[in-house]
Amino acid sequence: MTGMELGLRIGDVARSVSLALEGPTFRVAILPGELLRVPRGRRQLRVVSGTAWLSSDRGDELLGRGEVAELRGAQHDALISDIGGEGLFLEIA
């Protein structure tokens, strides 16, 4: 399964996102009210559009468009969600 298949079937979204996270840099959209778990081992996350709430080993932080969070060396998965009510578009490496 590739990142191109994300969101095609609502019942498979969590599984699709999980599989897509195993590859190199990818892009993902998060709708308002959704939460994405980013597995440890990812290097960084960049907000392409929207406002994100990120909870990681470094604590909680708000990220706006164009901001980057370093995830390198994390001991735990990070959690990210939309806080602006418009959804998020992210790049995760």
TORPA-832667 format. One record per residue: residue number from 1; residue in one letter; x, y, z of N, C-alpha, C in turn. Coordinates in Angstrom, 2 decimals, decimal comma. Example, Ala and Ser with C-alpha at 12.3 -4.5 7.8 and 13.67 -1.06 7.14 Angstrom:
<node 1; a; <13,19; -5,69; 7,80>; <12,30; -4,50; 7,80>; <13,20; -3,30; 7,80>>
<node 2; s; <12,85; -2,25; 7,08>; <13,67; -1,06; 7,14>; <12,90; 0,03; 7,87>>
This chain:
<node 1; m; <0,84; -1,18; 0,00>; <0,00; 0,00; 0,00>; <0,89; 1,24; 0,00>>
<node 2; t; <0,53; 2,23; -0,78>; <1,34; 3,44; -0,89>; <0,61; 4,63; -0,29>>
<node 3; g; <1,32; 5,74; -0,15>; <0,71; 6,97; 0,34>; <-0,41; 7,45; -0,57>>
<node 4; m; <-0,41; 7,04; -1,84>; <-1,45; 7,44; -2,78>; <-2,80; 6,86; -2,37>>
<node 5; e; <-2,80; 5,78; -1,59>; <-4,04; 5,12; -1,21>; <-4,65; 5,69; 0,05>>
<node 6; l; <-4,02; 6,66; 0,67>; <-4,54; 7,24; 1,91>; <-5,92; 7,83; 1,69>>
<node 7; g; <-6,83; 7,50; 2,58>; <-8,14; 8,11; 2,58>; <-9,12; 7,54; 1,57>>
<node 8; l; <-8,78; 6,52; 0,83>; <-9,71; 5,97; -0,14>; <-10,87; 5,25; 0,53>>
<node 9; r; <-10,61; 4,56; 1,61>; <-11,65; 3,86; 2,35>; <-11,53; 4,28; 3,81>>
<node 10; i; <-12,58; 4,88; 4,34>; <-12,52; 5,41; 5,70>; <-12,13; 4,34; 6,70>>
<node 11; g; <-12,60; 3,14; 6,58>; <-12,29; 2,07; 7,51>; <-10,82; 1,67; 7,52>>
<node 12; d; <-10,10; 2,00; 6,46>; <-8,70; 1,60; 6,34>; <-7,72; 2,74; 6,55>>
<node 13; v; <-8,22; 3,93; 6,90>; <-7,34; 5,10; 7,00>; <-6,22; 4,88; 8,00>>
<node 14; a; <-6,54; 4,42; 9,21>; <-5,49; 4,25; 10,23>; <-4,43; 3,26; 9,76>>
<node 15; r; <-4,84; 2,17; 9,14>; <-3,88; 1,19; 8,64>; <-3,06; 1,78; 7,50>>
<node 16; s; <-3,69; 2,53; 6,60>; <-2,98; 3,13; 5,47>; <-1,94; 4,13; 5,95>>
<node 17; v; <-2,33; 4,99; 6,91>; <-1,39; 5,98; 7,44>; <-0,23; 5,28; 8,10>>
<node 18; s; <-0,51; 4,23; 8,87>; <0,55; 3,49; 9,55>; <1,54; 2,92; 8,54>>
<node 19; l; <1,06; 2,35; 7,45>; <1,95; 1,80; 6,43>; <2,71; 2,90; 5,72>>
<node 20; a; <2,07; 4,02; 5,45>; <2,74; 5,12; 4,75>; <3,86; 5,71; 5,60>>
<node 21; l; <3,72; 5,67; 6,92>; <4,73; 6,24; 7,79>; <6,04; 5,47; 7,76>>
<node 22; e; <6,05; 4,29; 7,17>; <7,26; 3,49; 7,12>; <8,22; 3,97; 6,04>>
<node 23; g; <7,76; 4,77; 5,09>; <8,59; 5,22; 3,97>; <9,36; 6,47; 4,30>>
<node 24; p; <9,97; 7,09; 3,25>; <10,70; 8,34; 3,44>; <9,72; 9,49; 3,66>>
<node 25; t; <10,09; 10,70; 3,30>; <9,21; 11,85; 3,49>; <7,87; 11,63; 2,80>>
<node 26; f; <6,80; 12,00; 3,47>; <5,48; 11,88; 2,90>; <4,63; 13,05; 3,38>>
<node 27; r; <3,48; 13,24; 2,75>; <2,55; 14,30; 3,11>; <1,25; 13,65; 3,57>>
<node 28; v; <0,62; 14,32; 4,54>; <-0,63; 13,79; 5,06>; <-1,53; 14,95; 5,45>>
<node 29; a; <-2,83; 14,77; 5,25>; <-3,84; 15,74; 5,66>; <-4,53; 15,22; 6,91>>
<node 30; i; <-4,77; 16,11; 7,85>; <-5,49; 15,76; 9,08>; <-6,70; 16,68; 9,17>>
<node 31; l; <-7,88; 16,11; 9,26>; <-9,10; 16,89; 9,36>; <-9,34; 17,32; 10,80>>
<node 32; p; <-10,14; 18,38; 11,01>; <-10,45; 18,80; 12,38>; <-11,03; 17,63; 13,17>>
<node 33; g; <-10,59; 17,48; 14,40>; <-11,06; 16,39; 15,26>; <-10,27; 15,10; 15,14>>
<node 34; e; <-9,37; 15,00; 14,17>; <-8,55; 13,80; 14,01>; <-7,24; 13,94; 14,77>>
<node 35; l; <-6,67; 12,81; 15,12>; <-5,39; 12,74; 15,83>; <-4,50; 11,77; 15,07>>
<node 36; l; <-3,25; 12,17; 14,85>; <-2,29; 11,31; 14,15>; <-1,16; 10,95; 15,10>>
<node 37; r; <-0,87; 9,67; 15,20>; <0,28; 9,21; 15,97>; <1,44; 9,05; 15,00>>
<node 38; v; <2,53; 9,76; 15,26>; <3,72; 9,71; 14,42>; <4,74; 8,81; 15,13>>
<node 39; p; <5,05; 7,65; 14,55>; <5,95; 6,71; 15,22>; <7,33; 7,30; 15,46>>
<node 40; r; <7,92; 6,94; 16,60>; <9,29; 7,36; 16,86>; <10,15; 6,83; 15,72>>
<node 41; g; <11,23; 7,49; 15,47>; <12,07; 7,12; 14,34>; <11,93; 8,10; 13,18>>
<node 42; r; <10,84; 8,87; 13,17>; <10,71; 9,91; 12,17>; <11,64; 11,04; 12,56>>
<node 43; r; <12,16; 11,80; 11,61>; <13,17; 12,83; 11,89>; <12,58; 14,20; 12,16>>
<node 44; q; <11,61; 14,61; 11,35>; <11,03; 15,94; 11,55>; <9,65; 16,02; 10,92>>
<node 45; l; <8,94; 17,05; 11,35>; <7,59; 17,29; 10,89>; <7,49; 18,77; 10,50>>
<node 46; r; <6,91; 19,07; 9,34>; <6,75; 20,46; 8,90>; <5,28; 20,71; 8,61>>
<node 47; v; <4,75; 21,81; 9,13>; <3,38; 22,19; 8,88>; <3,33; 22,97; 7,57>>
<node 48; v; <2,65; 22,41; 6,57>; <2,50; 23,07; 5,28>; <1,36; 24,08; 5,36>>
<node 49; s; <0,26; 23,71; 6,00>; <-0,85; 24,64; 6,21>; <-1,61; 24,24; 7,46>>
<node 50; g; <-2,22; 25,22; 8,10>; <-2,99; 25,00; 9,32>; <-2,17; 25,29; 10,57>>
<node 51; t; <-2,79; 25,02; 11,71>; <-2,14; 25,19; 13,01>; <-2,21; 23,86; 13,75>>
<node 52; a; <-1,07; 23,37; 14,21>; <-0,97; 22,05; 14,81>; <-0,67; 22,12; 16,30>>
<node 53; w; <-1,21; 21,16; 17,02>; <-0,85; 20,91; 18,42>; <-0,02; 19,64; 18,39>>
<node 54; l; <1,24; 19,73; 18,80>; <2,14; 18,58; 18,80>; <2,51; 18,22; 20,23>>
<node 55; s; <2,34; 16,97; 20,57>; <2,75; 16,46; 21,87>; <3,84; 15,42; 21,62>>
<node 56; s; <5,04; 15,70; 22,12>; <6,18; 14,81; 21,88>; <7,05; 14,74; 23,13>>
<node 57; d; <8,18; 14,07; 23,02>; <9,13; 13,99; 24,14>; <9,56; 15,37; 24,60>>
<node 58; r; <9,53; 16,34; 23,72>; <9,94; 17,71; 24,05>; <8,84; 18,50; 24,74>>
<node 59; g; <7,67; 17,91; 24,90>; <6,53; 18,59; 25,52>; <5,49; 18,94; 24,48>>
<node 60; d; <4,56; 19,80; 24,86>; <3,50; 20,24; 23,96>; <3,90; 21,55; 23,30>>
<node 61; e; <3,59; 21,69; 22,03>; <3,89; 22,93; 21,33>; <2,90; 23,18; 20,21>>
<node 62; l; <2,69; 24,45; 19,91>; <1,87; 24,85; 18,78>; <2,78; 25,16; 17,60>>
<node 63; l; <2,37; 24,69; 16,43>; <3,15; 24,93; 15,21>; <2,25; 25,54; 14,16>>
<node 64; g; <2,71; 26,62; 13,55>; <1,98; 27,26; 12,47>; <2,58; 26,93; 11,12>>
<node 65; r; <1,95; 27,45; 10,09>; <2,39; 27,21; 8,71>; <3,88; 27,52; 8,54>>
<node 66; g; <4,61; 26,55; 7,98>; <6,03; 26,71; 7,71>; <6,94; 26,32; 8,85>>
<node 67; e; <6,39; 26,09; 10,04>; <7,23; 25,73; 11,18>; <7,59; 24,25; 11,15>>
<node 68; v; <8,77; 23,96; 11,71>; <9,31; 22,60; 11,72>; <9,57; 22,17; 13,15>>
<node 69; a; <9,23; 20,92; 13,45>; <9,53; 20,33; 14,76>; <10,50; 19,17; 14,53>>
<node 70; e; <11,56; 19,16; 15,29>; <12,52; 18,05; 15,22>; <12,00; 16,89; 16,07>>
<node 71; l; <11,97; 15,70; 15,49>; <11,51; 14,50; 16,18>; <12,65; 13,50; 16,38>>
<node 72; r; <13,80; 13,80; 15,82>; <14,97; 12,92; 15,87>; <15,29; 12,51; 17,31>>
<node 73; g; <15,52; 11,23; 17,54>; <15,95; 10,74; 18,84>; <14,83; 10,58; 19,85>>
<node 74; a; <13,59; 10,71; 19,44>; <12,46; 10,59; 20,37>; <12,38; 9,17; 20,93>>
<node 75; q; <12,01; 9,08; 22,18>; <11,83; 7,78; 22,84>; <10,40; 7,27; 22,70>>
<node 76; h; <9,47; 8,18; 22,38>; <8,05; 7,82; 22,29>; <7,46; 8,37; 20,99>>
<node 77; d; <6,32; 7,82; 20,59>; <5,60; 8,34; 19,44>; <5,13; 9,76; 19,75>>
<node 78; a; <4,99; 10,57; 18,72>; <4,44; 11,92; 18,87>; <2,97; 11,89; 18,46>>
<node 79; l; <2,19; 12,81; 19,02>; <0,78; 12,96; 18,65>; <0,59; 14,35; 18,08>>
<node 80; i; <-0,18; 14,44; 17,00>; <-0,43; 15,74; 16,39>; <-1,90; 15,84; 15,99>>
<node 81; s; <-2,47; 17,03; 16,21>; <-3,85; 17,28; 15,83>; <-4,00; 18,73; 15,38>>
<node 82; d; <-5,12; 18,99; 14,71>; <-5,45; 20,33; 14,25>; <-6,01; 21,13; 15,41>>
<node 83; i; <-5,56; 22,36; 15,56>; <-6,10; 23,20; 16,62>; <-6,81; 24,42; 16,06>>
<node 84; g; <-6,66; 24,68; 14,78>; <-7,25; 25,86; 14,17>; <-8,64; 25,64; 13,59>>
<node 85; g; <-9,08; 24,39; 13,52>; <-10,41; 24,09; 12,98>; <-10,49; 24,06; 11,47>>
<node 86; e; <-9,36; 24,21; 10,80>; <-9,34; 24,21; 9,33>; <-8,68; 22,97; 8,76>>
<node 87; g; <-8,13; 22,11; 9,60>; <-7,40; 20,95; 9,13>; <-5,93; 21,27; 8,95>>
<node 88; l; <-5,13; 20,24; 8,78>; <-3,68; 20,38; 8,64>; <-3,20; 19,68; 7,39>>
<node 89; f; <-2,14; 20,19; 6,84>; <-1,41; 19,50; 5,78>; <0,04; 19,48; 6,24>>
<node 90; l; <0,61; 18,28; 6,39>; <1,94; 18,10; 6,97>; <2,88; 17,37; 6,04>>
<node 91; e; <4,17; 17,60; 6,23>; <5,22; 16,78; 5,65>; <5,97; 16,15; 6,80>>
<node 92; i; <6,13; 14,85; 6,73>; <6,81; 14,11; 7,81>; <7,95; 13,31; 7,19>>
<node 93; a; <9,15; 13,51; 7,75>; <10,33; 12,81; 7,24>; <10,87; 11,89; 8,32>>
